[in-house]
Amino acid sequence: MKTNNRKTTATVCKKPAVRKTSSSGKRCQAAGTVATLTGCGDIYRLVTDRIIVALENGIPPWRRPWRNAQQGINTLMPVNALTGRDYSGVNVLLLWLAAEERGFTSDRWLTYNQAQEAGGQVRKGETATLAVIYRDWTKQAEDSNGNKLFDADGKPQMETVPMLRQFPLFNTEQCADLPDQVRGTATVTRPQEDFAGVSPAQLQQVLSVVNATGVQFSPRPQNRAYYRAATDQIVLPLTSQFDAEGDYWSTVLHELVHASGHVKRLNREGITRALKKFGDPVYAFEELIAEIGSAFLCAHLGITGDLQHESYVDGWLSKLKSDKKALFSACRQAREASEYLLAPLGRQAEDA
């Protein structure tokens, strides 16, 4: 592998936060941390706008160019400091982005009440970070015309539907008096020249994931990496063409997410649809799934590498601006792909 001697620095978001005012008159901060999360109207739009602003400022929220120094493997996902469970889906992106923008060096988060429960306290003046959760909501069922439905006895016919709720999270660095086991002792170190290396333990896990898929690999002296569904094959440049080993394996994992969409695996439209080309909305959406899914995989496996997919940003922005639920769908399918690929390791995500 070639050594990448380029120094990586965090991108500074210079664009001012986009603020909206809800019908209740309360101000929502769509592009920054939130002091209060009530009365903010459309949560899908709020979260999506948060990601759109980050992309427009050159900060893809699924790219994390540093890693936690504790334990070595499986330490890149944000976790609940009290339960130890990983956050998942769009919350991973929101928390990674908040950590990048605000310089947090801990991946541990909790609610205001959890900080108190642990014996600590959120410091005065600290602002929360937006996170979301689905809660079941029971309502009277309606037909396709919006008419209320009743059963044979004339009683309202009820149904349970998931409703998106928002809740504030605080990084443990925003809290005082937390016990060590809650605060954690790990520190996050910024990139060094050898940071894109892969340890033997990490390599063993990555190879287990790769080999379990049965996908064929075809290394060639060329400048493209892609998945060919017709032959269930990943075509890659030679390993010597990559700046660092981490870059190579990050690319492999990105293409494996594509491969997970094969008809014999997860049967995802972006892979199984016959006619698709660069610039096609379905193509761009599949790339978004692969980008997020590979970030989840890299985080679970402790791989740090660089992917160069800036050419897709315009397509992603167009999709996110036109469909406020697209990001949530992409995160859901990315999680499905990462869980499918991690299954041979016995990894099963458990929400915080």
TIMARSE-262888 format. One record per residue (C-alpha): residue number from 1; x, y, z. Coordinates in pm, 1 decimal, always signed. Layout:
BEGIN
{roke->NUM | c1->X | c2->Y | c3->Z}
...
//
This chain:
BEGIN
{roke->1 | c1->+0.0 | c2->+0.0 | c3->+0.0}
{roke->2 | c1->+113.8 | c2->+351.5 | c3->-63.8}
{roke->3 | c1->+131.8 | c2->+578.1 | c3->+234.3}
{roke->4 | c1->-97.1 | c2->+876.0 | c3->+225.5}
{roke->5 | c1->+105.7 | c2->+1173.1 | c3->+348.9}
{roke->6 | c1->-172.9 | c2->+1423.5 | c3->+308.7}
{roke->7 | c1->-283.6 | c2->+1586.1 | c3->+630.5}
{roke->8 | c1->-656.6 | c2->+1566.6 | c3->+690.8}
{roke->9 | c1->-827.2 | c2->+1860.1 | c3->+854.1}
{roke->10 | c1->-1188.1 | c2->+1907.0 | c3->+952.7}
{roke->11 | c1->-1393.6 | c2->+2116.9 | c3->+715.3}
{roke->12 | c1->-1533.1 | c2->+2428.6 | c3->+878.3}
{roke->13 | c1->-1897.7 | c2->+2498.6 | c3->+807.0}
{roke->14 | c1->-1910.8 | c2->+2869.5 | c3->+727.2}
{roke->15 | c1->-2267.3 | c2->+2885.8 | c3->+602.1}
{roke->16 | c1->-2503.3 | c2->+3028.6 | c3->+864.6}
{roke->17 | c1->-2760.3 | c2->+2799.0 | c3->+1016.4}
{roke->18 | c1->-3094.1 | c2->+2780.8 | c3->+840.1}
{roke->19 | c1->-3368.4 | c2->+2867.2 | c3->+1083.5}
{roke->20 | c1->-3739.3 | c2->+2807.8 | c3->+1050.8}
{roke->21 | c1->-4033.7 | c2->+2922.7 | c3->+1252.6}
{roke->22 | c1->-4311.7 | c2->+2674.9 | c3->+1320.3}
{roke->23 | c1->-4680.9 | c2->+2753.5 | c3->+1325.1}
{roke->24 | c1->-4661.7 | c2->+2772.3 | c3->+1703.5}
{roke->25 | c1->-4411.9 | c2->+3056.4 | c3->+1677.3}
{roke->26 | c1->-4118.9 | c2->+2860.0 | c3->+1815.7}
{roke->27 | c1->-3791.0 | c2->+2877.6 | c3->+1628.5}
{roke->28 | c1->-3635.4 | c2->+2558.7 | c3->+1495.6}
{roke->29 | c1->-3266.4 | c2->+2529.3 | c3->+1417.8}
{roke->30 | c1->-3253.2 | c2->+2312.2 | c3->+1106.9}
{roke->31 | c1->-2879.7 | c2->+2334.3 | c3->+1058.5}
{roke->32 | c1->-2739.5 | c2->+2331.7 | c3->+1408.4}
{roke->33 | c1->-2783.2 | c2->+2199.6 | c3->+1757.2}
{roke->34 | c1->-3114.7 | c2->+2265.4 | c3->+1920.6}
{roke->35 | c1->-3180.9 | c2->+2435.2 | c3->+2249.7}
{roke->36 | c1->-3542.2 | c2->+2317.9 | c3->+2250.9}
{roke->37 | c1->-3694.7 | c2->+2047.6 | c3->+2036.6}
{roke->38 | c1->-4064.9 | c2->+2111.2 | c3->+2086.9}
{roke->39 | c1->-4302.3 | c2->+2268.9 | c3->+1840.0}
{roke->40 | c1->-4067.5 | c2->+2234.8 | c3->+1545.4}
{roke->41 | c1->-4325.2 | c2->+2117.3 | c3->+1295.8}
{roke->42 | c1->-4222.0 | c2->+1867.2 | c3->+1028.4}
{roke->43 | c1->-3949.4 | c2->+1647.0 | c3->+1176.5}
{roke->44 | c1->-3868.7 | c2->+1480.2 | c3->+844.7}
{roke->45 | c1->-3803.4 | c2->+1818.1 | c3->+687.4}
{roke->46 | c1->-3610.5 | c2->+1938.6 | c3->+992.8}
{roke->47 | c1->-3371.1 | c2->+1643.8 | c3->+985.0}
{roke->48 | c1->-3336.2 | c2->+1643.5 | c3->+606.9}
{roke->49 | c1->-3259.7 | c2->+2016.8 | c3->+601.8}
{roke->50 | c1->-2989.3 | c2->+1951.8 | c3->+860.1}
{roke->51 | c1->-2818.9 | c2->+1704.7 | c3->+627.2}
{roke->52 | c1->-2871.8 | c2->+1920.6 | c3->+316.9}
{roke->53 | c1->-2691.0 | c2->+2215.3 | c3->+476.5}
{roke->54 | c1->-2402.1 | c2->+1986.6 | c3->+575.0}
{roke->55 | c1->-2369.0 | c2->+1854.5 | c3->+219.9}
{roke->56 | c1->-2383.1 | c2->+2203.6 | c3->+73.9}
{roke->57 | c1->-2099.4 | c2->+2300.1 | c3->+305.6}
{roke->58 | c1->-1884.0 | c2->+2004.2 | c3->+204.8}
{roke->59 | c1->-1936.2 | c2->+1800.4 | c3->+521.9}
{roke->60 | c1->-2093.3 | c2->+1463.8 | c3->+429.4}
{roke->61 | c1->-2229.8 | c2->+1350.3 | c3->+767.5}
{roke->62 | c1->-2148.0 | c2->+984.7 | c3->+702.5}
{roke->63 | c1->-1775.4 | c2->+1048.4 | c3->+673.2}
{roke->64 | c1->-1582.8 | c2->+1033.8 | c3->+995.6}
{roke->65 | c1->-1207.8 | c2->+1082.6 | c3->+945.0}
{roke->66 | c1->-1103.3 | c2->+984.1 | c3->+1297.1}
{roke->67 | c1->-1150.3 | c2->+691.0 | c3->+1527.6}
{roke->68 | c1->-1189.3 | c2->+620.4 | c3->+1894.1}
{roke->69 | c1->-875.1 | c2->+509.2 | c3->+2073.7}
{roke->70 | c1->-1059.1 | c2->+268.5 | c3->+2304.4}
{roke->71 | c1->-1083.3 | c2->-105.1 | c3->+2228.4}
{roke->72 | c1->-975.1 | c2->-73.1 | c3->+1865.3}
{roke->73 | c1->-1274.5 | c2->-244.7 | c3->+1703.6}
{roke->74 | c1->-1641.7 | c2->-149.1 | c3->+1706.5}
{roke->75 | c1->-1577.0 | c2->+187.5 | c3->+1870.3}
{roke->76 | c1->-1685.1 | c2->+422.8 | c3->+1594.6}
{roke->77 | c1->-2061.3 | c2->+410.3 | c3->+1638.2}
{roke->78 | c1->-2222.8 | c2->+665.5 | c3->+1869.9}
{roke->79 | c1->-2358.5 | c2->+493.9 | c3->+2179.0}
{roke->80 | c1->-2587.9 | c2->+573.6 | c3->+2466.1}
{roke->81 | c1->-2360.3 | c2->+637.8 | c3->+2763.2}
{roke->82 | c1->-2603.3 | c2->+482.3 | c3->+3010.1}
{roke->83 | c1->-2723.0 | c2->+171.8 | c3->+2823.4}
{roke->84 | c1->-2416.1 | c2->+108.7 | c3->+2606.8}
{roke->85 | c1->-2636.7 | c2->+51.1 | c3->+2303.4}
{roke->86 | c1->-2550.2 | c2->+186.9 | c3->+1961.0}
{roke->87 | c1->-2760.9 | c2->+456.0 | c3->+1800.6}
{roke->88 | c1->-2878.8 | c2->+361.5 | c3->+1453.7}
{roke->89 | c1->-3017.2 | c2->+494.4 | c3->+1128.0}
{roke->90 | c1->-3036.0 | c2->+867.3 | c3->+1075.3}
{roke->91 | c1->-2931.9 | c2->+930.3 | c3->+1436.8}
{roke->92 | c1->-2582.3 | c2->+803.0 | c3->+1354.1}
{roke->93 | c1->-2547.9 | c2->+1074.0 | c3->+1089.8}
{roke->94 | c1->-2688.7 | c2->+1345.4 | c3->+1315.0}
{roke->95 | c1->-2455.4 | c2->+1258.0 | c3->+1602.5}
{roke->96 | c1->-2147.6 | c2->+1218.3 | c3->+1382.2}
{roke->97 | c1->-2221.9 | c2->+1554.9 | c3->+1226.5}
{roke->98 | c1->-2269.0 | c2->+1724.4 | c3->+1563.5}
{roke->99 | c1->-1940.7 | c2->+1578.1 | c3->+1689.3}
{roke->100 | c1->-1757.4 | c2->+1703.2 | c3->+1378.5}
{roke->101 | c1->-1903.5 | c2->+2052.6 | c3->+1388.6}
{roke->102 | c1->-1866.9 | c2->+2104.1 | c3->+1761.8}
{roke->103 | c1->-1538.8 | c2->+1923.4 | c3->+1821.2}
{roke->104 | c1->-1663.9 | c2->+1657.2 | c3->+2062.0}
{roke->105 | c1->-1405.8 | c2->+1385.8 | c3->+2124.8}
{roke->106 | c1->-1650.3 | c2->+1139.6 | c3->+2279.8}
{roke->107 | c1->-1896.5 | c2->+910.9 | c3->+2103.3}
{roke->108 | c1->-2112.4 | c2->+881.1 | c3->+2416.3}
{roke->109 | c1->-2449.5 | c2->+1053.2 | c3->+2439.1}
{roke->110 | c1->-2742.8 | c2->+1069.2 | c3->+2678.9}
{roke->111 | c1->-3061.0 | c2->+1258.0 | c3->+2752.2}
{roke->112 | c1->-3092.5 | c2->+1529.3 | c3->+3015.4}
{roke->113 | c1->-3276.2 | c2->+1290.7 | c3->+3248.9}
{roke->114 | c1->-3019.7 | c2->+1015.5 | c3->+3195.1}
{roke->115 | c1->-2740.5 | c2->+1252.1 | c3->+3296.3}
{roke->116 | c1->-2924.4 | c2->+1318.9 | c3->+3622.1}
{roke->117 | c1->-3001.1 | c2->+950.2 | c3->+3667.2}
{roke->118 | c1->-2628.9 | c2->+875.9 | c3->+3639.0}
{roke->119 | c1->-2550.4 | c2->+1130.1 | c3->+3910.6}
{roke->120 | c1->-2435.6 | c2->+1407.4 | c3->+3680.1}
{roke->121 | c1->-2581.7 | c2->+1719.6 | c3->+3527.4}
{roke->122 | c1->-2584.5 | c2->+1889.4 | c3->+3187.1}
{roke->123 | c1->-2386.4 | c2->+2211.0 | c3->+3223.3}
{roke->124 | c1->-2583.5 | c2->+2533.4 | c3->+3218.9}
{roke->125 | c1->-2604.0 | c2->+2690.1 | c3->+2874.0}
{roke->126 | c1->-2530.4 | c2->+2370.9 | c3->+2679.5}
{roke->127 | c1->-2748.3 | c2->+2309.1 | c3->+2374.8}
{roke->128 | c1->-2885.8 | c2->+1972.6 | c3->+2272.6}
{roke->129 | c1->-2834.4 | c2->+1778.2 | c3->+1952.3}
{roke->130 | c1->-3135.1 | c2->+1667.2 | c3->+1753.0}
{roke->131 | c1->-3216.1 | c2->+1295.5 | c3->+1750.1}
{roke->132 | c1->-3533.1 | c2->+1113.7 | c3->+1648.8}
{roke->133 | c1->-3723.5 | c2->+801.4 | c3->+1743.9}
{roke->134 | c1->-4032.6 | c2->+620.8 | c3->+1621.7}
{roke->135 | c1->-4318.5 | c2->+571.7 | c3->+1867.4}
{roke->136 | c1->-4641.2 | c2->+381.2 | c3->+1807.5}
{roke->137 | c1->-4952.4 | c2->+596.6 | c3->+1778.0}
{roke->138 | c1->-5306.2 | c2->+459.2 | c3->+1780.2}
{roke->139 | c1->-5562.2 | c2->+634.3 | c3->+1563.5}
{roke->140 | c1->-5888.8 | c2->+560.9 | c3->+1388.1}
{roke->141 | c1->-5833.9 | c2->+394.2 | c3->+1053.4}
{roke->142 | c1->-5940.9 | c2->+564.3 | c3->+731.3}
{roke->143 | c1->-6013.9 | c2->+443.5 | c3->+379.3}
{roke->144 | c1->-5838.4 | c2->+573.9 | c3->+67.4}
{roke->145 | c1->-6079.0 | c2->+870.6 | c3->+56.8}
{roke->146 | c1->-6008.9 | c2->+977.5 | c3->+414.1}
{roke->147 | c1->-6336.0 | c2->+845.8 | c3->+556.6}
{roke->148 | c1->-6327.2 | c2->+708.5 | c3->+912.2}
{roke->149 | c1->-6369.8 | c2->+331.7 | c3->+937.6}
{roke->150 | c1->-6593.2 | c2->+145.2 | c3->+1182.0}
{roke->151 | c1->-6629.1 | c2->-223.9 | c3->+1264.4}
{roke->152 | c1->-6946.4 | c2->-433.8 | c3->+1234.3}
{roke->153 | c1->-7066.9 | c2->-309.9 | c3->+1574.0}
{roke->154 | c1->-7029.2 | c2->+53.8 | c3->+1476.9}
{roke->155 | c1->-6720.9 | c2->+105.7 | c3->+1691.1}
{roke->156 | c1->-6422.6 | c2->+299.5 | c3->+1555.2}
{roke->157 | c1->-6172.6 | c2->+73.9 | c3->+1378.8}
{roke->158 | c1->-5835.1 | c2->+157.6 | c3->+1526.0}
{roke->159 | c1->-5486.0 | c2->+107.3 | c3->+1385.7}
{roke->160 | c1->-5136.0 | c2->+152.7 | c3->+1519.5}
{roke->161 | c1->-4893.4 | c2->+354.1 | c3->+1310.0}
{roke->162 | c1->-4534.2 | c2->+460.8 | c3->+1379.4}
{roke->163 | c1->-4490.2 | c2->+832.0 | c3->+1443.4}
{roke->164 | c1->-4158.3 | c2->+1011.0 | c3->+1432.3}
{roke->165 | c1->-4071.7 | c2->+1195.1 | c3->+1751.7}
{roke->166 | c1->-3773.2 | c2->+1413.6 | c3->+1831.2}
{roke->167 | c1->-3570.6 | c2->+1417.0 | c3->+2150.5}
{roke->168 | c1->-3260.4 | c2->+1605.6 | c3->+2266.7}
{roke->169 | c1->-2928.0 | c2->+1436.9 | c3->+2331.1}
{roke->170 | c1->-2618.6 | c2->+1571.8 | c3->+2501.1}
{roke->171 | c1->-2262.3 | c2->+1457.5 | c3->+2456.8}
{roke->172 | c1->-2095.8 | c2->+1345.5 | c3->+2778.6}
{roke->173 | c1->-1848.2 | c2->+1631.9 | c3->+2732.4}
{roke->174 | c1->-2140.0 | c2->+1869.2 | c3->+2792.1}
{roke->175 | c1->-2201.0 | c2->+1716.6 | c3->+3134.9}
{roke->176 | c1->-2044.1 | c2->+1750.7 | c3->+3477.1}
{roke->177 | c1->-2000.0 | c2->+1498.3 | c3->+3759.0}
{roke->178 | c1->-2067.9 | c2->+1188.2 | c3->+3550.1}
{roke->179 | c1->-1906.9 | c2->+871.7 | c3->+3687.9}
{roke->180 | c1->-1614.4 | c2->+737.0 | c3->+3485.9}
{roke->181 | c1->-1805.1 | c2->+431.7 | c3->+3363.5}
{roke->182 | c1->-2070.9 | c2->+658.4 | c3->+3210.7}
{roke->183 | c1->-1841.9 | c2->+931.1 | c3->+3080.6}
{roke->184 | c1->-1595.2 | c2->+678.4 | c3->+2940.2}
{roke->185 | c1->-1220.5 | c2->+713.1 | c3->+2935.5}
{roke->186 | c1->-1164.4 | c2->+687.5 | c3->+2560.2}
{roke->187 | c1->-1033.4 | c2->+978.9 | c3->+2364.3}
{roke->188 | c1->-1075.6 | c2->+1038.7 | c3->+1996.0}
{roke->189 | c1->-751.5 | c2->+1111.1 | c3->+1818.0}
{roke->190 | c1->-735.5 | c2->+1311.3 | c3->+1500.4}
{roke->191 | c1->-587.1 | c2->+1153.5 | c3->+1187.3}
{roke->192 | c1->-220.5 | c2->+1068.3 | c3->+1172.2}
{roke->193 | c1->-24.9 | c2->+954.8 | c3->+867.0}
{roke->194 | c1->-56.9 | c2->+586.7 | c3->+956.9}
{roke->195 | c1->-419.9 | c2->+609.6 | c3->+1062.7}
{roke->196 | c1->-554.2 | c2->+439.0 | c3->+751.8}
{roke->197 | c1->-385.1 | c2->+113.3 | c3->+849.1}
{roke->198 | c1->-585.2 | c2->-199.9 | c3->+926.8}
{roke->199 | c1->-495.0 | c2->-419.9 | c3->+1223.2}
{roke->200 | c1->-482.8 | c2->-801.6 | c3->+1192.5}
{roke->201 | c1->-799.2 | c2->-831.9 | c3->+1404.3}
{roke->202 | c1->-982.8 | c2->-583.8 | c3->+1184.2}
{roke->203 | c1->-861.4 | c2->-755.1 | c3->+868.7}
{roke->204 | c1->-985.5 | c2->-1091.8 | c3->+994.0}
{roke->205 | c1->-1332.7 | c2->-950.7 | c3->+1052.5}
{roke->206 | c1->-1344.5 | c2->-771.4 | c3->+717.5}
{roke->207 | c1->-1237.3 | c2->-1086.9 | c3->+534.7}
{roke->208 | c1->-1508.5 | c2->-1284.5 | c3->+716.3}
{roke->209 | c1->-1766.9 | c2->-1036.2 | c3->+589.9}
{roke->210 | c1->-1626.4 | c2->-1041.2 | c3->+235.8}
{roke->211 | c1->-1595.4 | c2->-1419.0 | c3->+208.6}
{roke->212 | c1->-1945.2 | c2->-1484.9 | c3->+343.1}
{roke->213 | c1->-2106.3 | c2->-1299.5 | c3->+52.4}
{roke->214 | c1->-1967.2 | c2->-1523.5 | c3->-218.9}
{roke->215 | c1->-1910.9 | c2->-1217.6 | c3->-438.6}
{roke->216 | c1->-1629.3 | c2->-1252.6 | c3->-691.1}
{roke->217 | c1->-1350.6 | c2->-991.5 | c3->-696.8}
{roke->218 | c1->-1167.0 | c2->-882.1 | c3->-1008.8}
{roke->219 | c1->-868.0 | c2->-649.7 | c3->-945.2}
{roke->220 | c1->-754.3 | c2->-466.7 | c3->-1257.9}
{roke->221 | c1->-503.8 | c2->-190.2 | c3->-1341.2}
{roke->222 | c1->-770.6 | c2->+75.0 | c3->-1401.5}
{roke->223 | c1->-925.8 | c2->+368.2 | c3->-1216.6}
{roke->224 | c1->-1278.9 | c2->+256.2 | c3->-1137.1}
{roke->225 | c1->-1440.8 | c2->+51.4 | c3->-863.2}
{roke->226 | c1->-1787.7 | c2->-85.3 | c3->-931.3}
{roke->227 | c1->-2026.1 | c2->-374.7 | c3->-871.3}
{roke->228 | c1->-2156.2 | c2->-567.8 | c3->-1172.7}
{roke->229 | c1->-2486.6 | c2->-732.5 | c3->-1079.1}
{roke->230 | c1->-2508.1 | c2->-945.4 | c3->-1394.4}
{roke->231 | c1->-2202.3 | c2->-1147.2 | c3->-1288.3}
{roke->232 | c1->-2222.4 | c2->-1075.1 | c3->-913.5}
{roke->233 | c1->-1872.0 | c2->-934.0 | c3->-934.0}
{roke->234 | c1->-1681.7 | c2->-642.3 | c3->-782.0}
{roke->235 | c1->-1422.2 | c2->-482.9 | c3->-1008.2}
{roke->236 | c1->-1148.6 | c2->-285.5 | c3->-831.3}
{roke->237 | c1->-820.8 | c2->-111.3 | c3->-909.3}
{roke->238 | c1->-508.9 | c2->-292.3 | c3->-792.2}
{roke->239 | c1->-433.6 | c2->-259.0 | c3->-421.3}
{roke->240 | c1->-111.1 | c2->-77.3 | c3->-509.0}
{roke->241 | c1->-317.5 | c2->+204.1 | c3->-662.2}
{roke->242 | c1->-470.4 | c2->+300.9 | c3->-326.7}
{roke->243 | c1->-302.9 | c2->+556.0 | c3->-101.1}
{roke->244 | c1->-361.5 | c2->+345.5 | c3->+209.8}
{roke->245 | c1->-496.0 | c2->+8.6 | c3->+314.0}
{roke->246 | c1->-794.0 | c2->+166.4 | c3->+486.4}
{roke->247 | c1->-893.5 | c2->+336.1 | c3->+159.8}
{roke->248 | c1->-892.2 | c2->-0.3 | c3->-16.4}
{roke->249 | c1->-1112.8 | c2->-174.5 | c3->+239.0}
{roke->250 | c1->-1349.9 | c2->+121.5 | c3->+262.2}
{roke->251 | c1->-1398.0 | c2->+92.4 | c3->-113.4}
{roke->252 | c1->-1452.7 | c2->-283.1 | c3->-85.7}
{roke->253 | c1->-1721.1 | c2->-231.9 | c3->+179.8}
{roke->254 | c1->-1892.1 | c2->+35.1 | c3->-31.9}
{roke->255 | c1->-1915.2 | c2->-207.0 | c3->-323.7}
{roke->256 | c1->-2029.8 | c2->-487.8 | c3->-92.8}
{roke->257 | c1->-2327.2 | c2->-274.9 | c3->+9.5}
{roke->258 | c1->-2416.6 | c2->-256.4 | c3->-360.1}
{roke->259 | c1->-2376.1 | c2->-634.9 | c3->-381.6}
{roke->260 | c1->-2616.8 | c2->-681.6 | c3->-90.5}
{roke->261 | c1->-2890.7 | c2->-551.4 | c3->-319.9}
{roke->262 | c1->-2856.9 | c2->-846.7 | c3->-560.5}
{roke->263 | c1->-3181.2 | c2->-1032.7 | c3->-629.5}
{roke->264 | c1->-3055.8 | c2->-1335.5 | c3->-433.0}
{roke->265 | c1->-2979.1 | c2->-1119.0 | c3->-130.3}
{roke->266 | c1->-3186.8 | c2->-810.5 | c3->-36.7}
{roke->267 | c1->-3334.0 | c2->-756.8 | c3->-384.8}
{roke->268 | c1->-3297.0 | c2->-377.0 | c3->-385.2}
{roke->269 | c1->-3434.7 | c2->-173.5 | c3->-676.1}
{roke->270 | c1->-3118.2 | c2->+25.6 | c3->-733.2}
{roke->271 | c1->-2935.4 | c2->-297.5 | c3->-817.9}
{roke->272 | c1->-3205.4 | c2->-518.3 | c3->-969.7}
{roke->273 | c1->-3359.9 | c2->-263.7 | c3->-1205.9}
{roke->274 | c1->-3246.0 | c2->-341.1 | c3->-1559.2}
{roke->275 | c1->-3191.5 | c2->+9.2 | c3->-1699.2}
{roke->276 | c1->-3002.0 | c2->+257.0 | c3->-1485.6}
{roke->277 | c1->-2722.0 | c2->+499.6 | c3->-1555.5}
{roke->278 | c1->-2522.3 | c2->+777.2 | c3->-1391.3}
{roke->279 | c1->-2751.0 | c2->+1069.9 | c3->-1312.8}
{roke->280 | c1->-3059.6 | c2->+851.6 | c3->-1291.7}
{roke->281 | c1->-3249.0 | c2->+919.8 | c3->-963.0}
{roke->282 | c1->-3259.0 | c2->+548.3 | c3->-880.0}
{roke->283 | c1->-2884.3 | c2->+522.4 | c3->-946.8}
{roke->284 | c1->-2811.0 | c2->+824.4 | c3->-727.3}
{roke->285 | c1->-3030.3 | c2->+689.1 | c3->-447.2}
{roke->286 | c1->-2853.4 | c2->+352.5 | c3->-459.0}
{roke->287 | c1->-2521.7 | c2->+536.3 | c3->-427.6}
{roke->288 | c1->-2656.2 | c2->+718.7 | c3->-121.9}
{roke->289 | c1->-2752.8 | c2->+385.3 | c3->+34.9}
{roke->290 | c1->-2406.1 | c2->+245.0 | c3->-38.9}
{roke->291 | c1->-2231.4 | c2->+554.3 | c3->+95.6}
{roke->292 | c1->-2422.8 | c2->+546.0 | c3->+424.6}
{roke->293 | c1->-2413.9 | c2->+166.1 | c3->+449.0}
{roke->294 | c1->-2037.5 | c2->+150.7 | c3->+401.8}
{roke->295 | c1->-1997.4 | c2->+420.4 | c3->+668.6}
{roke->296 | c1->-2196.8 | c2->+201.8 | c3->+909.5}
{roke->297 | c1->-1982.2 | c2->-99.8 | c3->+818.5}
{roke->298 | c1->-1656.4 | c2->+91.9 | c3->+857.0}
{roke->299 | c1->-1773.0 | c2->+217.8 | c3->+1196.1}
{roke->300 | c1->-1866.1 | c2->-130.2 | c3->+1318.5}
{roke->301 | c1->-1539.9 | c2->-278.8 | c3->+1190.0}
{roke->302 | c1->-1314.3 | c2->+9.2 | c3->+1293.5}
{roke->303 | c1->-1196.9 | c2->+83.3 | c3->+938.9}
{roke->304 | c1->-1085.1 | c2->+436.3 | c3->+856.1}
{roke->305 | c1->-1052.3 | c2->+517.6 | c3->+489.0}
{roke->306 | c1->-1128.5 | c2->+778.1 | c3->+226.9}
{roke->307 | c1->-1391.2 | c2->+749.6 | c3->-46.4}
{roke->308 | c1->-1408.6 | c2->+994.0 | c3->-335.8}
{roke->309 | c1->-1774.0 | c2->+1024.5 | c3->-437.5}
{roke->310 | c1->-1817.0 | c2->+1400.6 | c3->-468.9}
{roke->311 | c1->-1967.2 | c2->+1353.7 | c3->-816.6}
{roke->312 | c1->-2283.6 | c2->+1216.0 | c3->-658.6}
{roke->313 | c1->-2351.3 | c2->+1508.5 | c3->-424.3}
{roke->314 | c1->-2571.6 | c2->+1702.2 | c3->-667.3}
{roke->315 | c1->-2788.1 | c2->+1394.9 | c3->-721.4}
{roke->316 | c1->-2820.9 | c2->+1339.6 | c3->-348.2}
{roke->317 | c1->-2914.0 | c2->+1701.8 | c3->-286.0}
{roke->318 | c1->-3178.0 | c2->+1689.8 | c3->-557.8}
{roke->319 | c1->-3331.7 | c2->+1376.8 | c3->-406.6}
{roke->320 | c1->-3326.9 | c2->+1507.6 | c3->-49.5}
{roke->321 | c1->-3477.2 | c2->+1842.5 | c3->-146.4}
{roke->322 | c1->-3760.2 | c2->+1682.4 | c3->-342.0}
{roke->323 | c1->-3840.8 | c2->+1404.1 | c3->-94.5}
{roke->324 | c1->-3820.4 | c2->+1478.7 | c3->+276.9}
{roke->325 | c1->-3840.4 | c2->+1107.9 | c3->+365.1}
{roke->326 | c1->-3567.9 | c2->+992.5 | c3->+124.1}
{roke->327 | c1->-3291.2 | c2->+1022.3 | c3->+384.2}
{roke->328 | c1->-3484.7 | c2->+804.6 | c3->+629.1}
{roke->329 | c1->-3546.0 | c2->+544.0 | c3->+359.3}
{roke->330 | c1->-3178.6 | c2->+547.4 | c3->+260.0}
{roke->331 | c1->-3068.8 | c2->+505.7 | c3->+622.5}
{roke->332 | c1->-3315.6 | c2->+220.5 | c3->+674.2}
{roke->333 | c1->-3191.4 | c2->+34.6 | c3->+366.3}
{roke->334 | c1->-2828.9 | c2->+110.1 | c3->+455.5}
{roke->335 | c1->-2886.4 | c2->-39.0 | c3->+798.1}
{roke->336 | c1->-3050.9 | c2->-346.9 | c3->+644.1}
{roke->337 | c1->-2749.5 | c2->-389.6 | c3->+417.1}
{roke->338 | c1->-2494.3 | c2->-346.8 | c3->+696.0}
{roke->339 | c1->-2679.3 | c2->-588.6 | c3->+924.8}
{roke->340 | c1->-2702.4 | c2->-842.9 | c3->+643.8}
{roke->341 | c1->-2329.7 | c2->-818.9 | c3->+575.9}
{roke->342 | c1->-2233.3 | c2->-824.3 | c3->+945.2}
{roke->343 | c1->-2448.7 | c2->-1130.1 | c3->+1019.8}
{roke->344 | c1->-2155.4 | c2->-1376.7 | c3->+984.0}
{roke->345 | c1->-1986.8 | c2->-1197.0 | c3->+1274.3}
{roke->346 | c1->-2294.2 | c2->-1239.6 | c3->+1492.0}
{roke->347 | c1->-2353.6 | c2->-865.2 | c3->+1499.6}
{roke->348 | c1->-2711.5 | c2->-759.7 | c3->+1561.9}
{roke->349 | c1->-2787.7 | c2->-391.9 | c3->+1602.6}
{roke->350 | c1->-2974.5 | c2->-298.2 | c3->+1917.8}
{roke->351 | c1->-3111.0 | c2->+51.7 | c3->+1927.2}
{roke->352 | c1->-3015.3 | c2->+288.1 | c3->+2207.3}
//
